């Protein structure tokens, strides 16, 4: 069974929710990324999303865009990311699912079959493809299903009912529910309509519903833990990477550990 399915099956049996942090690969380098992924897992993260830096992100806010730029400016390559993931997932005792946030442009350039084989060999359990429209996703979805690699698509508050049904049909692993209208980034409050959106999606699928974009505080999580199966936090963690040159990795890792532990406790 795929590690994502195993995770949510176990958490549902325990009546728990998943905390899912997002970290950029290669900011400032892959060794640091691996170190921080271990740190957030030690703090209680259940699944880790790894962002594959891309020069033209379409939904990422300024914090994640800047992180991607820093990684790319240092010459990060796709093979570097895959090698880092492989090092992590092949380490003794590792059992935390890794999901890549990957632009379809990167997948297409390498070839769907080749990319999937390399991603699975590296130890990825699935991938979120934010810029792949549902109407164009059937081939990729079929390739993923044949390899038991989860393909996760995004559904937003403005997604039409017809398109949402198609996204649900093609998605596996979990459904990525975008909480806000707009790009990623921290918000003071999450929209009131989000609970209604999740209630409607629950009528369409039994897939775990995981909420991201704008989630950054324990109070956000308090309001979601009864209606969502997982919580995704990105920008609030990525912002800490900016301080590594000045404060040092050990201090930033300690701060990130504490922040993740507080967010996990809010679940």
C-alpha positions as CSV (number, residue, x, y, z in Angstrom):
1,X,0.0,0.0,0.0
2,X,1.2,3.5,-0.8
3,X,2.6,5.3,2.2
4,X,0.1,8.2,1.9
5,X,-2.8,5.7,2.1
6,X,-1.3,4.0,5.1
7,X,-0.8,7.3,6.9
8,X,-4.4,8.5,6.5
9,X,-5.8,5.1,7.2
10,X,-3.9,5.1,10.5
11,X,-4.8,8.6,11.4
12,X,-8.5,8.1,10.7
13,X,-8.5,5.1,12.9
14,X,-6.9,7.1,15.6
15,X,-9.2,10.1,15.0
16,X,-6.3,12.3,14.3
17,X,-5.4,14.9,11.6
18,X,-2.2,15.1,9.5
19,X,0.2,18.0,9.8
20,X,2.0,18.5,6.5
21,X,4.8,21.2,6.3
22,X,6.1,22.5,3.0
23,X,9.8,23.1,2.4
24,X,11.7,24.3,-0.6
25,X,14.3,21.9,-2.0
26,X,17.8,23.5,-2.2
27,X,17.3,26.7,-0.2
28,X,20.1,27.3,0.6
29,X,21.3,23.8,-0.4
30,X,20.0,20.2,-0.4
31,X,22.0,19.3,2.7
32,X,20.1,22.0,4.7
33,X,16.8,20.9,3.2
34,X,17.4,17.3,4.4
35,X,18.4,18.5,7.8
36,X,15.3,20.7,8.2
37,X,13.0,17.9,6.9
38,X,14.4,15.6,9.6
39,X,13.8,18.5,12.1
40,X,10.1,18.9,11.2
41,X,9.5,15.2,11.3
42,X,11.1,15.0,14.7
43,X,8.7,17.8,15.8
44,X,5.7,15.7,14.8
45,X,5.1,16.3,11.0
46,X,3.2,13.4,9.4
47,X,4.0,14.0,5.7
48,X,6.4,16.5,4.1
49,X,5.8,18.4,0.9
50,X,9.0,19.3,-1.0
51,X,8.8,22.2,-3.4
52,X,10.7,21.7,-6.7
53,X,12.0,25.2,-7.5
54,X,10.7,26.5,-10.8
55,X,11.3,29.8,-12.5
56,X,7.7,30.7,-13.2
57,X,5.4,29.6,-10.4
58,X,1.8,30.5,-10.9
59,X,0.3,30.3,-7.4
60,X,3.2,30.9,-5.0
61,X,3.4,34.1,-3.1
62,X,6.5,36.3,-2.6
63,X,8.0,34.2,0.3
64,X,8.0,30.9,-1.7
65,X,9.0,32.7,-4.9
66,X,12.0,34.2,-3.2
67,X,12.9,30.8,-1.8
68,X,12.7,29.2,-5.3
69,X,14.8,32.0,-6.7
70,X,17.5,31.6,-4.1
71,X,17.7,27.8,-4.8
72,X,17.8,28.3,-8.6
73,X,20.4,31.1,-8.4
74,X,22.8,28.6,-6.7
75,X,22.4,26.3,-9.7
76,X,20.0,23.7,-8.2
77,X,19.0,21.0,-10.8
78,X,16.2,18.5,-10.8
79,X,18.6,15.7,-10.4
80,X,19.9,17.3,-7.2
81,X,16.4,17.3,-5.7
82,X,15.8,13.7,-6.6
83,X,19.2,12.7,-5.2
84,X,18.5,14.5,-1.9
85,X,15.1,12.8,-1.6
86,X,16.7,9.5,-2.2
87,X,19.3,10.1,0.5
88,X,16.5,11.0,2.9
89,X,14.1,8.1,2.2
90,X,16.8,5.5,2.1
91,X,18.1,6.4,5.5
92,X,17.5,3.8,8.2
93,X,14.1,4.0,9.9
94,X,12.6,6.5,7.5
95,X,8.8,6.1,7.1
96,X,7.4,9.6,6.5
97,X,5.7,10.0,3.2
98,X,7.3,12.6,0.8
99,X,5.2,14.4,-1.7
100,X,6.7,16.7,-4.4
101,X,5.1,20.0,-5.3
102,X,6.1,19.9,-9.0
103,X,5.3,22.1,-11.9
104,X,4.0,20.1,-14.9
105,X,6.6,21.9,-17.0
106,X,9.3,20.0,-15.2
107,X,7.5,16.7,-15.6
108,X,6.8,17.3,-19.3
109,X,10.4,18.3,-20.1
110,X,11.8,15.1,-18.7
111,X,8.9,12.9,-19.9
112,X,6.0,11.7,-17.8
113,X,7.2,8.0,-17.6
114,X,10.8,8.9,-17.0
115,X,10.0,11.5,-14.3
116,X,7.6,9.1,-12.5
117,X,10.2,6.3,-12.5
118,X,12.9,8.6,-11.1
119,X,10.6,10.1,-8.5
120,X,9.4,6.7,-7.3
121,X,13.0,5.4,-7.2
122,X,13.9,8.4,-5.1
123,X,11.2,7.4,-2.6
124,X,8.4,9.9,-3.4
125,X,4.9,8.7,-2.5
126,X,3.1,11.2,-4.7
127,X,3.2,14.6,-6.3
128,X,1.1,17.7,-6.3
129,X,0.9,19.3,-9.8
130,X,-0.5,22.8,-9.3
131,X,-0.5,23.9,-12.9
132,X,-1.9,20.8,-14.6
133,X,-5.6,21.4,-15.6
134,X,-7.9,18.5,-14.8
135,X,-9.0,18.4,-18.5
136,X,-5.4,17.6,-19.4
137,X,-4.5,15.3,-16.5
138,X,-5.9,12.0,-17.6
139,X,-2.7,10.6,-19.1
140,X,-0.6,11.6,-16.1
141,X,-3.2,10.3,-13.7
142,X,-3.3,6.9,-15.5
143,X,0.6,6.7,-15.4
144,X,0.5,7.5,-11.7
145,X,-2.2,4.9,-10.9
146,X,-0.3,2.2,-12.7
147,X,2.7,2.8,-10.5
148,X,0.8,3.5,-7.2
149,X,2.2,7.0,-7.1
150,X,-0.4,9.5,-5.9
151,X,-1.3,12.5,-8.1
152,X,-2.8,15.3,-6.1
153,X,-4.6,18.2,-7.8
154,X,-5.7,21.5,-6.3
155,X,-9.4,22.5,-5.9
156,X,-10.2,26.1,-5.0
157,X,-13.2,28.1,-3.8
158,X,-13.8,29.3,-7.3
159,X,-13.5,25.9,-9.0
160,X,-16.8,25.1,-10.9
161,X,-18.8,22.1,-9.8
162,X,-18.1,20.3,-13.1
163,X,-14.3,20.9,-12.8
164,X,-14.3,20.0,-9.1
165,X,-16.0,16.6,-9.9
166,X,-13.3,16.0,-12.5
167,X,-10.5,16.9,-10.1
168,X,-12.0,14.5,-7.5
169,X,-12.2,11.8,-10.1
170,X,-8.5,12.1,-11.1
171,X,-6.9,12.8,-7.7
172,X,-5.5,10.1,-5.5
173,X,-3.9,10.1,-2.0
174,X,-5.6,13.3,-0.8
175,X,-7.3,16.4,-2.2
176,X,-5.5,19.7,-1.9
177,X,-8.1,22.2,-0.9
178,X,-7.0,25.8,-1.4
179,X,-8.4,27.9,1.4
180,X,-8.2,31.4,-0.1
181,X,-8.6,33.2,-3.4
182,X,-5.1,34.2,-4.6
183,X,-1.5,33.2,-4.0
184,X,0.2,31.4,-1.2
185,X,1.2,33.4,1.9
186,X,0.3,34.0,5.5
187,X,-3.1,35.4,6.4
188,X,-4.6,36.9,9.6
189,X,-7.9,35.0,9.1
190,X,-9.2,32.2,6.9
191,X,-12.5,32.8,5.0
192,X,-15.8,31.8,6.6
193,X,-16.8,30.1,3.4
194,X,-14.0,27.5,3.7
195,X,-16.0,25.2,6.0
196,X,-18.9,25.2,3.4
197,X,-16.4,24.4,0.7
198,X,-15.1,21.4,2.6
199,X,-18.6,20.2,3.5
200,X,-19.5,20.2,-0.2
201,X,-16.3,18.4,-1.2
202,X,-17.0,15.7,1.4
203,X,-20.2,14.9,-0.5
204,X,-18.1,14.2,-3.6
205,X,-15.3,12.1,-2.3
206,X,-13.9,10.0,0.6
207,X,-10.4,11.2,-0.1
208,X,-8.7,13.0,2.7
209,X,-9.3,16.8,2.5
210,X,-6.1,18.7,3.2
211,X,-6.2,22.5,3.5
212,X,-3.3,24.8,2.4
213,X,-2.6,28.4,1.3
214,X,-2.8,30.9,4.1
215,X,-2.7,28.5,7.0
216,X,0.0,29.7,9.5
217,X,-1.3,29.9,13.0
218,X,-2.6,27.6,15.7
219,X,-5.9,29.4,15.7
220,X,-6.3,28.6,12.0
221,X,-5.8,25.0,12.8
222,X,-8.3,25.1,15.7
223,X,-10.9,26.2,13.2
224,X,-10.1,23.5,10.7
225,X,-9.4,20.4,12.7
226,X,-13.0,19.2,12.9
227,X,-13.6,19.6,9.1
228,X,-10.2,18.8,7.5
229,X,-8.1,15.6,7.4
230,X,-4.8,17.5,7.0
231,X,-3.3,20.9,7.4
232,X,-0.6,22.2,5.0
233,X,1.7,25.1,6.2
234,X,4.3,26.6,3.8
235,X,5.1,30.3,3.8
236,X,5.2,30.6,7.6
237,X,8.0,28.0,7.7
238,X,9.8,29.1,4.5
239,X,10.1,32.6,5.8
240,X,12.6,31.2,8.4
241,X,15.0,30.2,5.6
242,X,15.7,33.8,5.0
243,X,17.4,34.1,8.4
244,X,19.9,31.2,7.8
245,X,22.8,33.4,6.6
246,X,22.5,35.7,9.6
247,X,21.4,33.4,12.4
248,X,22.9,30.1,11.4
249,X,21.3,26.8,10.6
250,X,21.2,25.5,14.1
251,X,19.1,28.4,15.4
252,X,16.7,28.4,12.5
253,X,16.3,24.6,12.8
254,X,15.5,25.0,16.5
255,X,12.9,27.7,15.8
256,X,11.3,25.7,13.0
257,X,11.1,22.6,15.3
258,X,9.4,24.7,18.0
259,X,7.0,26.3,15.4
260,X,6.0,22.9,13.9
261,X,5.6,21.4,17.4
262,X,3.1,24.2,18.3
263,X,1.2,23.7,15.1
264,X,1.0,20.0,15.5
265,X,-0.2,20.5,19.1
266,X,-3.0,22.6,17.8
267,X,-4.4,19.6,15.9
